[in-house]
Amino acid sequence: QSGCRSCLKLRLKLEHAERARVKAQEQLARVQQDSIRLRRKCAEQDEDAAASSSGYPTGLGAASRPQTPKAPTAQVLNTSTGSMTVLPSDATAADEDVARTLESYRREVSLLQRSLQERDAREAELRSSLRQQKLDHEASTKALEDQVATLLCELTELQALA
């Protein structure tokens, strides 16, 4: 009975963890999209500012100005100080990192589910074994009781003869 309760608790824990993981992934995806959008906006503003200070037109005619390659950057929040740090980054690297994290979570969930299935199978096997042992015990007890009854009858007959 307690094994079933612990299985139920593990399943509930797994479901809760899975829901929390999905919510965290959705939140991470939203934050990353916002970050990419902000980086692009900042890069466009920097280009517009550089173009206006260099005498090149902005707006529709901005395509005619020379393009200077910029290394992609990412802003990282330092949680201990609360400041933003600008680091060189690549959007695909961030996407690959998210994909690796997602795959890691999937593997972990898969391992937990497999572990629960193996545990359920072991418990079912143990229950079956316990049932068989109880049946064997009952049969042995019945045989022993029959043997004792037979011996008592023989003893009573021997006492009657003596």
RODO-2510 file (C-alpha; in nm, 4 decimals, decimal comma):
residues 162
     n   res          X          Y          Z
     1     q     0,0000     0,0000     0,0000
     2     s     0,2758     0,2457     0,0938
     3     g     0,4619     0,1556    -0,2270
     4     c     0,1600     0,2669    -0,4273
     5     r     0,1484     0,5932    -0,2327
     6     s     0,5155     0,6574    -0,2947
     7     c     0,4668     0,5822    -0,6666
     8     l     0,1793     0,8259    -0,6736
     9     k     0,3912     1,0857    -0,4958
    10     l     0,6754     1,0325    -0,7442
    11     r     0,4366     1,0611    -1,0381
    12     l     0,2854     1,3807    -0,8996
    13     k     0,6340     1,5187    -0,8371
    14     l     0,7342     1,4307    -1,1932
    15     e     0,4216     1,5930    -1,3388
    16     h     0,4780     1,9045    -1,1292
    17     a     0,8429     1,9242    -1,2333
    18     e     0,7452     1,8757    -1,5986
    19     r     0,4872     2,1564    -1,5797
    20     a     0,7382     2,3861    -1,4095
    21     r     1,0004     2,3007    -1,6721
    22     v     0,7606     2,3767    -1,9582
    23     k     0,6612     2,7080    -1,8005
    24     a     1,0275     2,7970    -1,7493
    25     q     1,1068     2,7090    -2,1107
    26     e     0,8184     2,9217    -2,2365
    27     q     0,9350     3,2100    -2,0199
    28     l     1,2942     3,1632    -2,1394
    29     a     1,1803     3,1659    -2,5025
    30     r     0,9843     3,4891    -2,4457
    31     v     1,2817     3,6526    -2,2728
    32     q     1,5146     3,5440    -2,5519
    33     q     1,2797     3,6802    -2,8176
    34     d     1,2590     4,0097    -2,6313
    35     s     1,6376     4,0130    -2,5955
    36     i     1,6914     3,9510    -2,9668
    37     r     1,4364     4,2194    -3,0540
    38     l     1,6072     4,4678    -2,8184
    39     r     1,9528     4,3829    -2,9543
    40     r     1,8344     4,4437    -3,3094
    41     k     1,6683     4,7688    -3,2085
    42     c     1,9834     4,8870    -3,0274
    43     a     2,2002     4,7882    -3,3241
    44     e     1,9711     4,9810    -3,5614
    45     q     1,9788     5,2842    -3,3328
    46     d     2,3587     5,2633    -3,3102
    47     e     2,3821     5,2401    -3,6895
    48     d     2,1441     5,5336    -3,7328
    49     a     2,3410     5,7388    -3,4808
    50     a     2,6695     5,6508    -3,6499
    51     a     2,5260     5,7295    -3,9914
    52     s     2,3833     6,0640    -3,8837
    53     s     2,7136     6,1657    -3,7240
    54     s     2,9095     6,0561    -4,0328
    55     g     2,6874     6,2501    -4,2713
    56     y     2,5124     5,9562    -4,4308
    57     p     2,1340     5,9755    -4,4628
    58     t     1,9098     5,7736    -4,2354
    59     g     1,5744     5,6177    -4,3037
    60     l     1,4911     5,4902    -4,6533
    61     g     1,8184     5,6027    -4,8025
    62     a     2,0165     5,4280    -4,5310
    63     a     2,0756     5,1310    -4,7591
    64     s     2,3149     5,3427    -4,9655
    65     r     2,5519     5,4055    -4,6755
    66     p     2,8463     5,1674    -4,6270
    67     q     2,7708     4,8784    -4,3940
    68     t     3,0187     4,8149    -4,1151
    69     p     3,0083     4,4604    -3,9849
    70     k     2,9295     4,4476    -3,6169
    71     a     2,9922     4,1582    -3,3890
    72     p     2,6649     4,0453    -3,2371
    73     t     2,6325     4,1273    -2,8692
    74     a     2,4161     4,0061    -2,5853
    75     q     2,3308     4,1772    -2,2623
    76     v     2,3621     3,9588    -1,9561
    77     l     2,2149     4,0528    -1,6204
    78     n     2,4552     4,0061    -1,3312
    79     t     2,2169     3,9007    -1,0546
    80     s     2,4601     3,9796    -0,7736
    81     t     2,5159     4,3426    -0,8779
    82     g     2,2014     4,4045    -1,0822
    83     s     2,4058     4,5502    -1,3685
    84     m     2,3892     4,4591    -1,7352
    85     t     2,7050     4,3294    -1,9013
    86     v     2,7452     4,3339    -2,2775
    87     l     2,9040     4,0174    -2,4107
    88     p     2,9725     3,9146    -2,7699
    89     s     2,7203     3,6528    -2,8691
    90     d     2,5588     3,4780    -3,1545
    91     a     2,1816     3,4281    -3,1685
    92     t     2,2307     3,0756    -3,3010
    93     a     2,4569     2,9958    -3,0058
    94     a     2,1794     3,1023    -2,7689
    95     d     1,9312     2,8917    -2,9654
    96     e     2,1669     2,5938    -2,9528
    97     d     2,2069     2,6419    -2,5787
    98     v     1,8298     2,6429    -2,5342
    99     a     1,8019     2,3349    -2,7543
   100     r     2,0671     2,1551    -2,5478
   101     t     1,8903     2,2491    -2,2248
   102     l     1,5573     2,1338    -2,3643
   103     e     1,7088     1,8054    -2,4784
   104     s     1,8692     1,7634    -2,1359
   105     y     1,5286     1,8101    -1,9707
   106     r     1,3723     1,5634    -2,2118
   107     r     1,6392     1,3044    -2,1353
   108     e     1,5911     1,3577    -1,7626
   109     v     1,2136     1,3177    -1,7916
   110     s     1,2639     1,0093    -2,0055
   111     l     1,4991     0,8599    -1,7472
   112     l     1,2564     0,9357    -1,4650
   113     q     0,9677     0,7814    -1,6563
   114     r     1,1744     0,4731    -1,7380
   115     s     1,2755     0,4481    -1,3727
   116     l     0,9110     0,4642    -1,2655
   117     q     0,8175     0,1955    -1,5186
   118     e     1,0978    -0,0293    -1,3949
   119     r     0,9901     0,0288    -1,0361
   120     d     0,6282    -0,0515    -1,1241
   121     a     0,7420    -0,3728    -1,2953
   122     r     0,9545    -0,4707    -0,9920
   123     e     0,6659    -0,4009    -0,7569
   124     a     0,4267    -0,6060    -0,9715
   125     e     0,6787    -0,8923    -0,9742
   126     l     0,7210    -0,8710    -0,5963
   127     r     0,3438    -0,8655    -0,5428
   128     s     0,3089    -1,1727    -0,7616
   129     s     0,5894    -1,3474    -0,5722
   130     l     0,4312    -1,2542    -0,2384
   131     r     0,0943    -1,3894    -0,3540
   132     q     0,2588    -1,7174    -0,4578
   133     q     0,4422    -1,7416    -0,1252
   134     k     0,1141    -1,6892     0,0616
   135     l    -0,0519    -1,9647    -0,1442
   136     d     0,2423    -2,1983    -0,0810
   137     h     0,2318    -2,1154     0,2912
   138     e    -0,1414    -2,1826     0,3096
   139     a    -0,0941    -2,5156     0,1291
   140     s     0,1922    -2,6131     0,3629
   141     t    -0,0140    -2,5139     0,6668
   142     k    -0,3091    -2,7216     0,5425
   143     a    -0,0837    -3,0222     0,4772
   144     l     0,0717    -2,9870     0,8242
   145     e    -0,2719    -2,9613     0,9875
   146     d    -0,3854    -3,2747     0,7999
   147     q    -0,0707    -3,4583     0,9110
   148     v    -0,1238    -3,3516     1,2748
   149     a    -0,4903    -3,4624     1,2589
   150     t    -0,3854    -3,8000     1,1172
   151     l    -0,1217    -3,8456     1,3884
   152     l    -0,3737    -3,7541     1,6604
   153     c    -0,6175    -4,0131     1,5238
   154     e    -0,3429    -4,2781     1,5189
   155     l    -0,2374    -4,1805     1,8726
   156     t    -0,5968    -4,2037     1,9952
   157     e    -0,6297    -4,5494     1,8333
   158     l    -0,3041    -4,6657     1,9937
   159     q    -0,4156    -4,5427     2,3350
   160     a    -0,7492    -4,7209     2,2931
   161     l    -0,5657    -5,0465     2,2122
   162     a    -0,3265    -5,0187     2,5030
***
